[in-house]
Amino acid sequence: MAKAELIQKYFPTLTETQLQQFEQLDALYREWNDKINVISRKDIDNLYEHHVLHSLAIAKIINFRPGTQILDFGTGGGFPGIPLAILFPECQFKLIDGTGKKIRVAQEISQAIGLKSCNPVQLRGEEEKGKYDFVVSRAVMALPDLEKIVRKNIAKPQRNALPNGIICLKGGDLQAETRPFHHIVELTDISGFFSEEWFKEKFVIYLPV
């Protein structure tokens, strides 16, 4: 399936601008990946399935309302922040990562596709002082460790149907790391949204904070 067609398959109401932005990611990530390795060399051909669509699984559990403030913790080269910022242009995204090279890729790509609502910054999570409706991340660290660091960053006022909190993308056996939050954490199987084989045993974890 052609590049952005895979995204359109699951998100059929994309605007022309959004489609063009998703289309541009292929050439841009290939170009930057040759200079700074943010996606493994053998995985770059799976950019749309393993990285872009995977990031957008978050949009299957929440439709962020305009004005929502989102922090992408440990974004690497821009996931899940850049795909989500394309999908939700009326929300504000701050993408942070401690590695300057990776943040440079996220900065250059978001600029190249004209993402005005996306702000990639080199920063460690402990140093981030801002308040956000949601913190999103993709397999950065165990949930209890992540919760400890970002609890301070979750805003009190609510503006979405889902209460403010942490939304992360993870795979495999998650029993041990979700056990401390067993009474409130929600796990959603991504293979219920996307039919591709790769999404089996991959989950969206939502933890209200």
C-alpha positions, 0 to 999 in steps of 0.5 A, spaced: 500 500 500 502 506 498 505 511 503 499 515 506 494 511 503 495 506 509 493 512 514 487 514 509 485 507 510 484 508 517 483 516 517 478 517 511 476 524 513 483 527 512 484 534 509 488 535 503 493 539 507 494 533 512 495 528 506 500 532 503 504 532 510 503 525 511 506 524 504 512 528 505 514 524 511 517 518 507 522 522 503 524 527 509 525 521 514 529 517 509 533 523 508 534 525 515 535 518 517 541 517 512 545 523 517 542 521 524 539 514 525 533 515 528 529 509 525 533 503 524 535 502 517 531 496 516 525 499 519 525 505 515 521 501 509 516 500 514 515 508 516 508 508 515 506 502 519 511 501 525 511 509 526 506 513 523 500 509 524 502 506 530 503 513 533 496 515 531 493 509 535 492 514 540 487 518 536 483 512 536 482 512 544 481 520 544 479 525 539 483 531 542 479 538 543 482 544 540 486 548 544 489 541 548 496 542 550 500 535 549 507 533 551 511 528 547 516 525 552 522 522 549 520 523 542 526 521 539 525 523 531 518 525 533 513 520 535 508 520 536 508 527 536 509 529 529 503 524 526 499 527 532 500 534 530 498 533 523 492 530 525 490 535 530 492 542 528 488 546 533 492 543 539 499 545 541 504 539 542 511 540 545 516 534 543 522 533 548 528 529 548 534 529 551 538 527 545 540 534 541 541 530 534 534 527 535 530 533 536 534 536 530 530 531 526 524 533 529 525 540 528 527 540 521 521 535 519 516 539 523 518 545 519 519 542 512 511 540 513 509 546 516 507 544 522 505 550 526 503 547 532 509 543 534 515 545 538 520 540 539 525 542 544 532 538 547 530 537 554 530 532 559 523 530 562 525 532 569 527 539 567 520 540 563 516 545 568 510 546 563 503 544 565 499 539 559 492 536 559 496 529 556 503 526 556 504 521 550 510 517 549 512 511 545 515 505 549 520 510 553 520 507 560 516 503 565 510 506 566 511 507 574 517 511 572 514 515 567 508 517 572 513 519 577 517 524 572 511 527 569 505 527 574 508 534 576 506 536 568 499 534 568 494 540 568 488 540 573 483 544 569 479 539 564 477 540 557 477 533 554 472 527 554 477 523 557 480 526 564 487 528 563 493 523 564 498 519 561 497 515 554 503 511 552 504 506 546 507 499 548 507 492 547 508 485 550 506 483 557 505 489 561 502 486 567 508 488 572 508 495 570 501 496 570 500 493 577 501 499 581 495 502 577 491 496 576 484 500 579 485 505 574 489 504 568 486 502 561 489 498 556 486 498 549 489 492 544 491 496 538 489 490 533 482 492 535 483 498 530 488 496 525 488 489 522 496 489 520 499 483 523 504 487 526 499 491 531 498 484 535 500 484 542 501 492 542 497 497 546 495 504 548 495 505 555 491 510 558 493 512 566 488 518 569 493 522 573 
